[in-house]
C-alpha cells in the first residue's frame, strides 16, 4: 500500500475514535439530572405498585432482578 493511503487510513481511525470522547454527562450538567422531576420514577408509590404487580405475575419473588421465575425454567 502506498504511504498516502496509510496516512489517510490512520487519520480516519483517529478521527473516528475521537468522536466518542464527548459522550457522557459533564460535571456541570449533573445538577440538572439530580432534580426531582428528572427521576425515572416520578412517584415511589406507583413504582412500588408496579413492582408488586410484576412479582405477582411472575408467581415468585425476585423475578425482576434475580434468576428464575414462575415457570420453573431457570
Secondary structure, DSSP 8 states (H G I E B T S, - for coil): --HHHHHHHHHHHHHHHHTTTT-S--GGGHHHHTSGGGSSSS-HHHHHHHHHHHHHHHTSTTTTTSS--TTS--
